[in-house]
Every structure is written in C-alpha cells, then in structure tokens.
C-alpha cells in the first residue's frame, strides 16, 4: 500500500467517524438508554416482590431468577434512589 493510499484510507475513516458522530451517535445512545429502562422495568415486573410490589406469582419469578441475578444490585440501587427534577432532564 502506497503512502497516497494510506492517506486516503485515513481520510475516509475520519469522514466516516465524523458522519457517525453527526448522525448516529445520538440514536445509539438513546437506544442504549431505552434498553436499560426496559431491562429495569422487566426486573421490576418479575422481581417486584423484593421491593414489596407483588405483580407476578413467585413461581415465575423463581424461574427467571438465574437470568436476573447479575442485575439485581444495580436495579435495587436505581429503584430506591431519590429522584428529582434534574433526573428527568438527563
């Protein structure tokens, strides 16, 4: 590969990164934020009895327990955290 081809490849990579930053980065962040919210909602529905919210019978919660164990500590922290107006703005 010649020096001219390397320079062109770097330039194209830079343009691709700039276009991603302009067009796709915000959508990717929003999708990740939405996914996190959905995961926390799912854990609330299945493991709500840990916080005193009986939604599903415990049988189904116990069947799903192995899949949600890694996320329970962060979920409890998020659900029990005090919320204010600035949380809605972020």
N, C-alpha and C positions, 0 to 999 in steps of 0.2 A: 504494500500500500504506500503510495507516494505521500509526500507532505501535503500536497494540494487536496488529496482525497481525505486525509485525516482532518484537515482544517474544515472541509465541507461537512464531514460527519459530525464534528463537534458543533458546528454552527446549526445543523439540523437538529441535533439533540437539544441545544439551547432553545431553539424556536419551539420545539415540542414541549419542553418544560414550561416555557412562558405561556403557551396556549393552554396547557393543562391548568396552570395556576389561575388563568383568567376565566376559564370556562368550567372546569371540572372539580376543582378543589373544594369549593363551597358545597357542591352537590354531594361529594363524597363525605364531607364532614357531617352534613345533615343526615345522610343515610346511616352513618355510624351512630349518631345521636338517637335517631329513631329506633334503630335496632336495640340499643341499650335500654331505651324506655320500654320497648315491647318485652324484652327479657325480664325486666324488673316487674312488669305487670303480670307476666306469666308466673313468676315466682310468687307474687302476692296472691294470685288466684289459687295456686297449688299448695303453698306453704303458709297461707294467711293465718292458720291457727297458731303459728309461733308468735304472732303479734296479737292474737285474740280475735281474729276475723275468720269465723268459720264459714267457708264458702263451699269447698268440696268435702265429701266424706273422707276421713283419714285413710281409708283403704287405697284410694287413688293417689293420695299424697305420698304414702309409703312406697307405692310402686314407682313413683317418679323421683323419689329421694336420691338415689345414686347419681342422677343426672344433674341435680341442682346443688349438691353439697359444696362444690368449689365456689359457688357464687353466694352462698347464704350469708357469710360475714359481711361482704360489701353491700348486699341487699338490705340487711338489717340496719347497717350504718346509714344508708341512703334514706330508708323509710322513717327512721327515728330522728333524723337530723332536723333541726329547726329550719324553717323556710321563711324567707322574707321577700320583699318586692324585687330585690336585685337578682334573686334566683330566676325569676320569670324573664328577666331581660337577657340573660346569658344564652 
